[in-house]
Amino acid sequence: MLCAHLRLEADGAGSKCTYTLEAKASGLLGEIALRTVFFKSVGKSFSTMVERVGQFVAGEQDTLFDVPPPELSEDTRTRIDRAVAAIEASPHGHGLAKDLARYATTRQEVDVVKMRPLALARDWNVEPREVVEACLEATRAGLLDLRWDILCPRCRVAKSISSGLDEMPTGAHCDTCNIDYDREFSRNVELSF
């Protein structure tokens, strides 16, 4: 049996985190593990996790968790290098091709499954137009795919996804909010990569 409880409380200018772990062994080997290594190992892991969260909140880390990037084959690495060169050879690379390729190949899947160029521009402290142009050029070079999303006006989640404007429906339905809504480019259509 294993039960874990996490409690966060305001503590002056910061927060106090209390983590309680209860474990009960089901046999002799489990009892030995609990008494010798289990709680020490869990305590160390939890301390590392809390330290990592603190660094992320303070802006000292880009990601909350360390997830190793996928191993890329030599052929894939060569194709990425060619795409980066093609993007930078165009008038729309703006020196961002290497950063874009690094982001797309090393960040967590949750970060790259839907890349928003305006958010990247804020994170990289560059002009939004330059990031949009670099992403569009990366699409042409085969590094990224673009998509058009129709966002629900209430929950702001994409409910209709199209790879081209000609495929985009005139409206969508959000099951979560239980509403039908129309496509409005200035309000709820988003380009992402």
PyMOL commands that place a pseudoatom at each C-alpha (Angstrom):
pseudoatom trace, name=CA, resn=MET, resi=1, chain=A, elem=C, hetatm=0, pos=[0.000, 0.000, 0.000]
pseudoatom trace, name=CA, resn=LEU, resi=2, chain=A, elem=C, hetatm=0, pos=[1.264, 3.450, -0.863]
pseudoatom trace, name=CA, resn=CYS, resi=3, chain=A, elem=C, hetatm=0, pos=[-0.407, 6.809, -0.152]
pseudoatom trace, name=CA, resn=ALA, resi=4, chain=A, elem=C, hetatm=0, pos=[1.052, 10.212, -0.945]
pseudoatom trace, name=CA, resn=HIS, resi=5, chain=A, elem=C, hetatm=0, pos=[-0.220, 13.639, 0.100]
pseudoatom trace, name=CA, resn=LEU, resi=6, chain=A, elem=C, hetatm=0, pos=[1.085, 17.025, -1.017]
pseudoatom trace, name=CA, resn=ARG, resi=7, chain=A, elem=C, hetatm=0, pos=[0.039, 20.217, 0.713]
pseudoatom trace, name=CA, resn=LEU, resi=8, chain=A, elem=C, hetatm=0, pos=[0.980, 23.779, -0.284]
pseudoatom trace, name=CA, resn=GLU, resi=9, chain=A, elem=C, hetatm=0, pos=[0.458, 26.627, 2.149]
pseudoatom trace, name=CA, resn=ALA, resi=10, chain=A, elem=C, hetatm=0, pos=[1.205, 30.340, 1.936]
pseudoatom trace, name=CA, resn=ASP, resi=11, chain=A, elem=C, hetatm=0, pos=[4.220, 31.111, 4.101]
pseudoatom trace, name=CA, resn=GLY, resi=12, chain=A, elem=C, hetatm=0, pos=[5.098, 34.796, 4.129]
pseudoatom trace, name=CA, resn=ALA, resi=13, chain=A, elem=C, hetatm=0, pos=[6.426, 35.769, 0.719]
pseudoatom trace, name=CA, resn=GLY, resi=14, chain=A, elem=C, hetatm=0, pos=[6.759, 32.143, -0.378]
pseudoatom trace, name=CA, resn=SER, resi=15, chain=A, elem=C, hetatm=0, pos=[5.104, 28.795, 0.031]
pseudoatom trace, name=CA, resn=LYS, resi=16, chain=A, elem=C, hetatm=0, pos=[5.532, 25.861, 2.360]
pseudoatom trace, name=CA, resn=CYS, resi=17, chain=A, elem=C, hetatm=0, pos=[5.296, 22.428, 0.798]
pseudoatom trace, name=CA, resn=THR, resi=18, chain=A, elem=C, hetatm=0, pos=[4.519, 19.423, 2.978]
pseudoatom trace, name=CA, resn=TYR, resi=19, chain=A, elem=C, hetatm=0, pos=[4.778, 15.996, 1.429]
pseudoatom trace, name=CA, resn=THR, resi=20, chain=A, elem=C, hetatm=0, pos=[3.632, 12.960, 3.372]
pseudoatom trace, name=CA, resn=LEU, resi=21, chain=A, elem=C, hetatm=0, pos=[4.216, 9.444, 2.151]
pseudoatom trace, name=CA, resn=GLU, resi=22, chain=A, elem=C, hetatm=0, pos=[2.782, 6.376, 3.822]
pseudoatom trace, name=CA, resn=ALA, resi=23, chain=A, elem=C, hetatm=0, pos=[3.812, 2.894, 2.799]
pseudoatom trace, name=CA, resn=LYS, resi=24, chain=A, elem=C, hetatm=0, pos=[3.019, -0.549, 4.113]
pseudoatom trace, name=CA, resn=ALA, resi=25, chain=A, elem=C, hetatm=0, pos=[4.966, -3.598, 3.016]
pseudoatom trace, name=CA, resn=SER, resi=26, chain=A, elem=C, hetatm=0, pos=[3.172, -6.743, 1.971]
pseudoatom trace, name=CA, resn=GLY, resi=27, chain=A, elem=C, hetatm=0, pos=[6.008, -9.123, 2.793]
pseudoatom trace, name=CA, resn=LEU, resi=28, chain=A, elem=C, hetatm=0, pos=[9.415, -9.534, 4.385]
pseudoatom trace, name=CA, resn=LEU, resi=29, chain=A, elem=C, hetatm=0, pos=[11.387, -8.244, 1.375]
pseudoatom trace, name=CA, resn=GLY, resi=30, chain=A, elem=C, hetatm=0, pos=[9.103, -5.211, 1.138]
pseudoatom trace, name=CA, resn=GLU, resi=31, chain=A, elem=C, hetatm=0, pos=[9.592, -4.520, 4.843]
pseudoatom trace, name=CA, resn=ILE, resi=32, chain=A, elem=C, hetatm=0, pos=[13.373, -4.679, 4.436]
pseudoatom trace, name=CA, resn=ALA, resi=33, chain=A, elem=C, hetatm=0, pos=[13.245, -2.312, 1.440]
pseudoatom trace, name=CA, resn=LEU, resi=34, chain=A, elem=C, hetatm=0, pos=[11.030, 0.140, 3.333]
pseudoatom trace, name=CA, resn=ARG, resi=35, chain=A, elem=C, hetatm=0, pos=[13.309, 0.186, 6.347]
pseudoatom trace, name=CA, resn=THR, resi=36, chain=A, elem=C, hetatm=0, pos=[16.559, 0.494, 4.418]
pseudoatom trace, name=CA, resn=VAL, resi=37, chain=A, elem=C, hetatm=0, pos=[16.381, 2.342, 1.058]
pseudoatom trace, name=CA, resn=PHE, resi=38, chain=A, elem=C, hetatm=0, pos=[12.842, 3.246, 0.038]
pseudoatom trace, name=CA, resn=PHE, resi=39, chain=A, elem=C, hetatm=0, pos=[12.210, 6.407, 2.083]
pseudoatom trace, name=CA, resn=LYS, resi=40, chain=A, elem=C, hetatm=0, pos=[15.753, 7.729, 1.564]
pseudoatom trace, name=CA, resn=SER, resi=41, chain=A, elem=C, hetatm=0, pos=[15.382, 7.316, -2.195]
pseudoatom trace, name=CA, resn=VAL, resi=42, chain=A, elem=C, hetatm=0, pos=[11.915, 8.896, -2.293]
pseudoatom trace, name=CA, resn=GLY, resi=43, chain=A, elem=C, hetatm=0, pos=[13.063, 11.782, -0.092]
pseudoatom trace, name=CA, resn=LYS, resi=44, chain=A, elem=C, hetatm=0, pos=[15.985, 12.519, -2.374]
pseudoatom trace, name=CA, resn=SER, resi=45, chain=A, elem=C, hetatm=0, pos=[13.788, 12.332, -5.481]
pseudoatom trace, name=CA, resn=PHE, resi=46, chain=A, elem=C, hetatm=0, pos=[11.171, 14.607, -3.945]
pseudoatom trace, name=CA, resn=SER, resi=47, chain=A, elem=C, hetatm=0, pos=[13.781, 17.148, -2.833]
pseudoatom trace, name=CA, resn=THR, resi=48, chain=A, elem=C, hetatm=0, pos=[15.208, 17.224, -6.353]
pseudoatom trace, name=CA, resn=MET, resi=49, chain=A, elem=C, hetatm=0, pos=[11.720, 17.679, -7.808]
pseudoatom trace, name=CA, resn=VAL, resi=50, chain=A, elem=C, hetatm=0, pos=[10.871, 20.547, -5.426]
pseudoatom trace, name=CA, resn=GLU, resi=51, chain=A, elem=C, hetatm=0, pos=[14.189, 22.246, -6.212]
pseudoatom trace, name=CA, resn=ARG, resi=52, chain=A, elem=C, hetatm=0, pos=[13.504, 21.876, -9.945]
pseudoatom trace, name=CA, resn=VAL, resi=53, chain=A, elem=C, hetatm=0, pos=[10.002, 23.368, -9.608]
pseudoatom trace, name=CA, resn=GLY, resi=54, chain=A, elem=C, hetatm=0, pos=[11.464, 26.302, -7.660]
pseudoatom trace, name=CA, resn=GLN, resi=55, chain=A, elem=C, hetatm=0, pos=[14.025, 26.930, -10.398]
pseudoatom trace, name=CA, resn=PHE, resi=56, chain=A, elem=C, hetatm=0, pos=[11.325, 26.770, -13.073]
pseudoatom trace, name=CA, resn=VAL, resi=57, chain=A, elem=C, hetatm=0, pos=[9.048, 29.204, -11.207]
pseudoatom trace, name=CA, resn=ALA, resi=58, chain=A, elem=C, hetatm=0, pos=[11.999, 31.576, -10.674]
pseudoatom trace, name=CA, resn=GLY, resi=59, chain=A, elem=C, hetatm=0, pos=[12.713, 31.498, -14.420]
pseudoatom trace, name=CA, resn=GLU, resi=60, chain=A, elem=C, hetatm=0, pos=[16.051, 29.718, -14.007]
pseudoatom trace, name=CA, resn=GLN, resi=61, chain=A, elem=C, hetatm=0, pos=[14.916, 26.646, -16.000]
pseudoatom trace, name=CA, resn=ASP, resi=62, chain=A, elem=C, hetatm=0, pos=[13.152, 26.530, -19.391]
pseudoatom trace, name=CA, resn=THR, resi=63, chain=A, elem=C, hetatm=0, pos=[11.273, 23.332, -18.644]
pseudoatom trace, name=CA, resn=LEU, resi=64, chain=A, elem=C, hetatm=0, pos=[9.702, 21.895, -15.551]
pseudoatom trace, name=CA, resn=PHE, resi=65, chain=A, elem=C, hetatm=0, pos=[11.095, 18.395, -16.053]
pseudoatom trace, name=CA, resn=ASP, resi=66, chain=A, elem=C, hetatm=0, pos=[14.275, 17.084, -17.632]
pseudoatom trace, name=CA, resn=VAL, resi=67, chain=A, elem=C, hetatm=0, pos=[13.241, 14.849, -20.482]
pseudoatom trace, name=CA, resn=PRO, resi=68, chain=A, elem=C, hetatm=0, pos=[16.035, 13.643, -22.734]
pseudoatom trace, name=CA, resn=PRO, resi=69, chain=A, elem=C, hetatm=0, pos=[15.468, 14.543, -26.384]
pseudoatom trace, name=CA, resn=PRO, resi=70, chain=A, elem=C, hetatm=0, pos=[14.914, 11.705, -28.830]
pseudoatom trace, name=CA, resn=GLU, resi=71, chain=A, elem=C, hetatm=0, pos=[17.906, 10.160, -30.536]
pseudoatom trace, name=CA, resn=LEU, resi=72, chain=A, elem=C, hetatm=0, pos=[18.030, 11.362, -34.141]
pseudoatom trace, name=CA, resn=SER, resi=73, chain=A, elem=C, hetatm=0, pos=[19.497, 9.253, -36.916]
pseudoatom trace, name=CA, resn=GLU, resi=74, chain=A, elem=C, hetatm=0, pos=[22.312, 10.628, -39.039]
pseudoatom trace, name=CA, resn=ASP, resi=75, chain=A, elem=C, hetatm=0, pos=[19.917, 10.884, -41.987]
pseudoatom trace, name=CA, resn=THR, resi=76, chain=A, elem=C, hetatm=0, pos=[17.428, 12.897, -39.934]
pseudoatom trace, name=CA, resn=ARG, resi=77, chain=A, elem=C, hetatm=0, pos=[20.181, 15.172, -38.622]
pseudoatom trace, name=CA, resn=THR, resi=78, chain=A, elem=C, hetatm=0, pos=[21.365, 15.762, -42.218]
pseudoatom trace, name=CA, resn=ARG, resi=79, chain=A, elem=C, hetatm=0, pos=[17.839, 16.651, -43.370]
pseudoatom trace, name=CA, resn=ILE, resi=80, chain=A, elem=C, hetatm=0, pos=[17.471, 19.087, -40.450]
pseudoatom trace, name=CA, resn=ASP, resi=81, chain=A, elem=C, hetatm=0, pos=[20.817, 20.706, -41.297]
pseudoatom trace, name=CA, resn=ARG, resi=82, chain=A, elem=C, hetatm=0, pos=[19.723, 21.105, -44.933]
pseudoatom trace, name=CA, resn=ALA, resi=83, chain=A, elem=C, hetatm=0, pos=[16.421, 22.650, -43.842]
pseudoatom trace, name=CA, resn=VAL, resi=84, chain=A, elem=C, hetatm=0, pos=[18.231, 25.094, -41.523]
pseudoatom trace, name=CA, resn=ALA, resi=85, chain=A, elem=C, hetatm=0, pos=[20.562, 26.107, -44.368]
pseudoatom trace, name=CA, resn=ALA, resi=86, chain=A, elem=C, hetatm=0, pos=[17.602, 26.607, -46.734]
pseudoatom trace, name=CA, resn=ILE, resi=87, chain=A, elem=C, hetatm=0, pos=[15.732, 28.721, -44.170]
pseudoatom trace, name=CA, resn=GLU, resi=88, chain=A, elem=C, hetatm=0, pos=[18.749, 30.936, -43.515]
pseudoatom trace, name=CA, resn=ALA, resi=89, chain=A, elem=C, hetatm=0, pos=[19.469, 31.265, -47.249]
pseudoatom trace, name=CA, resn=SER, resi=90, chain=A, elem=C, hetatm=0, pos=[16.018, 32.793, -47.698]
pseudoatom trace, name=CA, resn=PRO, resi=91, chain=A, elem=C, hetatm=0, pos=[15.232, 36.395, -46.795]
pseudoatom trace, name=CA, resn=HIS, resi=92, chain=A, elem=C, hetatm=0, pos=[12.900, 35.143, -44.042]
pseudoatom trace, name=CA, resn=GLY, resi=93, chain=A, elem=C, hetatm=0, pos=[15.207, 33.164, -41.738]
pseudoatom trace, name=CA, resn=HIS, resi=94, chain=A, elem=C, hetatm=0, pos=[16.164, 36.178, -39.614]
pseudoatom trace, name=CA, resn=GLY, resi=95, chain=A, elem=C, hetatm=0, pos=[18.902, 34.112, -37.936]
pseudoatom trace, name=CA, resn=LEU, resi=96, chain=A, elem=C, hetatm=0, pos=[16.262, 31.999, -36.185]
pseudoatom trace, name=CA, resn=ALA, resi=97, chain=A, elem=C, hetatm=0, pos=[16.540, 28.708, -38.100]
pseudoatom trace, name=CA, resn=LYS, resi=98, chain=A, elem=C, hetatm=0, pos=[19.003, 27.034, -35.710]
pseudoatom trace, name=CA, resn=ASP, resi=99, chain=A, elem=C, hetatm=0, pos=[16.958, 28.109, -32.684]
pseudoatom trace, name=CA, resn=LEU, resi=100, chain=A, elem=C, hetatm=0, pos=[13.794, 26.820, -34.324]
pseudoatom trace, name=CA, resn=ALA, resi=101, chain=A, elem=C, hetatm=0, pos=[15.400, 23.477, -35.211]
pseudoatom trace, name=CA, resn=ARG, resi=102, chain=A, elem=C, hetatm=0, pos=[16.876, 23.114, -31.718]
pseudoatom trace, name=CA, resn=TYR, resi=103, chain=A, elem=C, hetatm=0, pos=[13.499, 23.885, -30.142]
pseudoatom trace, name=CA, resn=ALA, resi=104, chain=A, elem=C, hetatm=0, pos=[11.666, 21.422, -32.414]
pseudoatom trace, name=CA, resn=THR, resi=105, chain=A, elem=C, hetatm=0, pos=[14.135, 18.592, -31.786]
pseudoatom trace, name=CA, resn=THR, resi=106, chain=A, elem=C, hetatm=0, pos=[15.009, 18.978, -28.107]
pseudoatom trace, name=CA, resn=ARG, resi=107, chain=A, elem=C, hetatm=0, pos=[11.932, 20.261, -26.293]
pseudoatom trace, name=CA, resn=GLN, resi=108, chain=A, elem=C, hetatm=0, pos=[9.308, 18.052, -24.705]
pseudoatom trace, name=CA, resn=GLU, resi=109, chain=A, elem=C, hetatm=0, pos=[6.584, 16.704, -26.961]
pseudoatom trace, name=CA, resn=VAL, resi=110, chain=A, elem=C, hetatm=0, pos=[3.967, 18.842, -25.213]
pseudoatom trace, name=CA, resn=ASP, resi=111, chain=A, elem=C, hetatm=0, pos=[5.940, 21.948, -26.258]
pseudoatom trace, name=CA, resn=VAL, resi=112, chain=A, elem=C, hetatm=0, pos=[6.352, 21.032, -29.926]
pseudoatom trace, name=CA, resn=VAL, resi=113, chain=A, elem=C, hetatm=0, pos=[3.081, 19.331, -30.777]
pseudoatom trace, name=CA, resn=LYS, resi=114, chain=A, elem=C, hetatm=0, pos=[1.641, 22.828, -31.252]
pseudoatom trace, name=CA, resn=MET, resi=115, chain=A, elem=C, hetatm=0, pos=[4.201, 25.600, -31.578]
pseudoatom trace, name=CA, resn=ARG, resi=116, chain=A, elem=C, hetatm=0, pos=[2.822, 29.128, -31.377]
pseudoatom trace, name=CA, resn=PRO, resi=117, chain=A, elem=C, hetatm=0, pos=[5.104, 31.640, -33.120]
pseudoatom trace, name=CA, resn=LEU, resi=118, chain=A, elem=C, hetatm=0, pos=[3.929, 34.637, -31.071]
pseudoatom trace, name=CA, resn=ALA, resi=119, chain=A, elem=C, hetatm=0, pos=[4.726, 32.803, -27.838]
pseudoatom trace, name=CA, resn=LEU, resi=120, chain=A, elem=C, hetatm=0, pos=[8.151, 31.861, -29.225]
pseudoatom trace, name=CA, resn=ALA, resi=121, chain=A, elem=C, hetatm=0, pos=[8.757, 35.508, -30.146]
pseudoatom trace, name=CA, resn=ARG, resi=122, chain=A, elem=C, hetatm=0, pos=[8.017, 36.548, -26.551]
pseudoatom trace, name=CA, resn=ASP, resi=123, chain=A, elem=C, hetatm=0, pos=[10.253, 33.803, -25.141]
pseudoatom trace, name=CA, resn=TRP, resi=124, chain=A, elem=C, hetatm=0, pos=[13.106, 34.620, -27.533]
pseudoatom trace, name=CA, resn=ASN, resi=125, chain=A, elem=C, hetatm=0, pos=[12.632, 38.380, -27.227]
pseudoatom trace, name=CA, resn=VAL, resi=126, chain=A, elem=C, hetatm=0, pos=[12.432, 38.936, -30.998]
pseudoatom trace, name=CA, resn=GLU, resi=127, chain=A, elem=C, hetatm=0, pos=[9.930, 40.537, -33.334]
pseudoatom trace, name=CA, resn=PRO, resi=128, chain=A, elem=C, hetatm=0, pos=[6.797, 38.392, -33.805]
pseudoatom trace, name=CA, resn=ARG, resi=129, chain=A, elem=C, hetatm=0, pos=[6.811, 38.905, -37.583]
pseudoatom trace, name=CA, resn=GLU, resi=130, chain=A, elem=C, hetatm=0, pos=[10.321, 37.458, -37.806]
pseudoatom trace, name=CA, resn=VAL, resi=131, chain=A, elem=C, hetatm=0, pos=[9.327, 34.270, -35.972]
pseudoatom trace, name=CA, resn=VAL, resi=132, chain=A, elem=C, hetatm=0, pos=[6.177, 33.875, -38.095]
pseudoatom trace, name=CA, resn=GLU, resi=133, chain=A, elem=C, hetatm=0, pos=[8.235, 34.308, -41.268]
pseudoatom trace, name=CA, resn=ALA, resi=134, chain=A, elem=C, hetatm=0, pos=[10.885, 31.847, -40.044]
pseudoatom trace, name=CA, resn=CYS, resi=135, chain=A, elem=C, hetatm=0, pos=[8.193, 29.277, -39.193]
pseudoatom trace, name=CA, resn=LEU, resi=136, chain=A, elem=C, hetatm=0, pos=[6.549, 29.703, -42.606]
pseudoatom trace, name=CA, resn=GLU, resi=137, chain=A, elem=C, hetatm=0, pos=[9.941, 29.271, -44.273]
pseudoatom trace, name=CA, resn=ALA, resi=138, chain=A, elem=C, hetatm=0, pos=[10.557, 26.189, -42.074]
pseudoatom trace, name=CA, resn=THR, resi=139, chain=A, elem=C, hetatm=0, pos=[7.297, 24.772, -43.423]
pseudoatom trace, name=CA, resn=ARG, resi=140, chain=A, elem=C, hetatm=0, pos=[8.521, 25.311, -46.972]
pseudoatom trace, name=CA, resn=ALA, resi=141, chain=A, elem=C, hetatm=0, pos=[11.864, 23.663, -46.093]
pseudoatom trace, name=CA, resn=GLY, resi=142, chain=A, elem=C, hetatm=0, pos=[10.128, 20.631, -44.557]
pseudoatom trace, name=CA, resn=LEU, resi=143, chain=A, elem=C, hetatm=0, pos=[11.179, 21.266, -40.957]
pseudoatom trace, name=CA, resn=LEU, resi=144, chain=A, elem=C, hetatm=0, pos=[7.672, 22.113, -39.681]
pseudoatom trace, name=CA, resn=ASP, resi=145, chain=A, elem=C, hetatm=0, pos=[4.052, 21.558, -40.685]
pseudoatom trace, name=CA, resn=LEU, resi=146, chain=A, elem=C, hetatm=0, pos=[1.535, 24.335, -40.359]
pseudoatom trace, name=CA, resn=ARG, resi=147, chain=A, elem=C, hetatm=0, pos=[-2.057, 24.080, -39.248]
pseudoatom trace, name=CA, resn=TRP, resi=148, chain=A, elem=C, hetatm=0, pos=[-5.032, 26.351, -38.886]
pseudoatom trace, name=CA, resn=ASP, resi=149, chain=A, elem=C, hetatm=0, pos=[-7.107, 25.981, -35.731]
pseudoatom trace, name=CA, resn=ILE, resi=150, chain=A, elem=C, hetatm=0, pos=[-10.561, 27.292, -35.000]
pseudoatom trace, name=CA, resn=LEU, resi=151, chain=A, elem=C, hetatm=0, pos=[-10.565, 27.977, -31.264]
pseudoatom trace, name=CA, resn=CYS, resi=152, chain=A, elem=C, hetatm=0, pos=[-13.656, 27.764, -29.085]
pseudoatom trace, name=CA, resn=PRO, resi=153, chain=A, elem=C, hetatm=0, pos=[-14.513, 31.327, -27.985]
pseudoatom trace, name=CA, resn=ARG, resi=154, chain=A, elem=C, hetatm=0, pos=[-15.103, 30.135, -24.405]
pseudoatom trace, name=CA, resn=CYS, resi=155, chain=A, elem=C, hetatm=0, pos=[-12.440, 27.558, -23.527]
pseudoatom trace, name=CA, resn=ARG, resi=156, chain=A, elem=C, hetatm=0, pos=[-9.940, 28.682, -26.247]
pseudoatom trace, name=CA, resn=VAL, resi=157, chain=A, elem=C, hetatm=0, pos=[-9.162, 25.085, -27.245]
pseudoatom trace, name=CA, resn=ALA, resi=158, chain=A, elem=C, hetatm=0, pos=[-8.871, 24.125, -30.915]
pseudoatom trace, name=CA, resn=LYS, resi=159, chain=A, elem=C, hetatm=0, pos=[-11.951, 22.188, -31.964]
pseudoatom trace, name=CA, resn=SER, resi=160, chain=A, elem=C, hetatm=0, pos=[-11.285, 22.186, -35.700]
pseudoatom trace, name=CA, resn=ILE, resi=161, chain=A, elem=C, hetatm=0, pos=[-7.825, 21.657, -37.184]
pseudoatom trace, name=CA, resn=SER, resi=162, chain=A, elem=C, hetatm=0, pos=[-7.002, 22.072, -40.876]
pseudoatom trace, name=CA, resn=SER, resi=163, chain=A, elem=C, hetatm=0, pos=[-3.750, 21.901, -42.814]
pseudoatom trace, name=CA, resn=GLY, resi=164, chain=A, elem=C, hetatm=0, pos=[-4.901, 24.556, -45.277]
pseudoatom trace, name=CA, resn=LEU, resi=165, chain=A, elem=C, hetatm=0, pos=[-7.290, 27.476, -45.425]
pseudoatom trace, name=CA, resn=ASP, resi=166, chain=A, elem=C, hetatm=0, pos=[-9.203, 25.788, -48.242]
pseudoatom trace, name=CA, resn=GLU, resi=167, chain=A, elem=C, hetatm=0, pos=[-9.946, 22.849, -45.903]
pseudoatom trace, name=CA, resn=MET, resi=168, chain=A, elem=C, hetatm=0, pos=[-11.123, 24.981, -42.978]
pseudoatom trace, name=CA, resn=PRO, resi=169, chain=A, elem=C, hetatm=0, pos=[-14.829, 24.720, -42.174]
pseudoatom trace, name=CA, resn=THR, resi=170, chain=A, elem=C, hetatm=0, pos=[-16.928, 27.842, -41.651]
pseudoatom trace, name=CA, resn=GLY, resi=171, chain=A, elem=C, hetatm=0, pos=[-17.675, 26.865, -38.062]
pseudoatom trace, name=CA, resn=ALA, resi=172, chain=A, elem=C, hetatm=0, pos=[-17.177, 24.270, -35.356]
pseudoatom trace, name=CA, resn=HIS, resi=173, chain=A, elem=C, hetatm=0, pos=[-18.790, 22.707, -32.302]
pseudoatom trace, name=CA, resn=CYS, resi=174, chain=A, elem=C, hetatm=0, pos=[-17.244, 22.510, -28.830]
pseudoatom trace, name=CA, resn=ASP, resi=175, chain=A, elem=C, hetatm=0, pos=[-18.423, 19.439, -26.934]
pseudoatom trace, name=CA, resn=THR, resi=176, chain=A, elem=C, hetatm=0, pos=[-16.887, 20.767, -23.730]
pseudoatom trace, name=CA, resn=CYS, resi=177, chain=A, elem=C, hetatm=0, pos=[-18.784, 24.077, -23.784]
pseudoatom trace, name=CA, resn=ASN, resi=178, chain=A, elem=C, hetatm=0, pos=[-21.713, 22.609, -25.767]
pseudoatom trace, name=CA, resn=ILE, resi=179, chain=A, elem=C, hetatm=0, pos=[-21.804, 25.482, -28.259]
pseudoatom trace, name=CA, resn=ASP, resi=180, chain=A, elem=C, hetatm=0, pos=[-21.660, 25.929, -32.013]
pseudoatom trace, name=CA, resn=TYR, resi=181, chain=A, elem=C, hetatm=0, pos=[-19.641, 28.873, -33.276]
pseudoatom trace, name=CA, resn=ASP, resi=182, chain=A, elem=C, hetatm=0, pos=[-18.512, 30.437, -36.542]
pseudoatom trace, name=CA, resn=ARG, resi=183, chain=A, elem=C, hetatm=0, pos=[-15.025, 30.925, -37.880]
pseudoatom trace, name=CA, resn=GLU, resi=184, chain=A, elem=C, hetatm=0, pos=[-13.847, 34.519, -37.340]
pseudoatom trace, name=CA, resn=PHE, resi=185, chain=A, elem=C, hetatm=0, pos=[-10.258, 35.156, -38.429]
pseudoatom trace, name=CA, resn=SER, resi=186, chain=A, elem=C, hetatm=0, pos=[-9.715, 38.111, -36.115]
pseudoatom trace, name=CA, resn=ARG, resi=187, chain=A, elem=C, hetatm=0, pos=[-11.141, 36.334, -33.061]
pseudoatom trace, name=CA, resn=ASN, resi=188, chain=A, elem=C, hetatm=0, pos=[-10.753, 32.577, -33.112]
pseudoatom trace, name=CA, resn=VAL, resi=189, chain=A, elem=C, hetatm=0, pos=[-8.536, 31.384, -35.988]
pseudoatom trace, name=CA, resn=GLU, resi=190, chain=A, elem=C, hetatm=0, pos=[-4.951, 30.579, -35.035]
pseudoatom trace, name=CA, resn=LEU, resi=191, chain=A, elem=C, hetatm=0, pos=[-1.967, 29.578, -37.123]
pseudoatom trace, name=CA, resn=SER, resi=192, chain=A, elem=C, hetatm=0, pos=[0.356, 27.152, -35.365]
pseudoatom trace, name=CA, resn=PHE, resi=193, chain=A, elem=C, hetatm=0, pos=[3.161, 24.808, -36.386]
for i in range(1, 193): cmd.bond("trace and resi %d" % i, "trace and resi %d" % (i + 1))
show_as sticks, trace
zoom trace
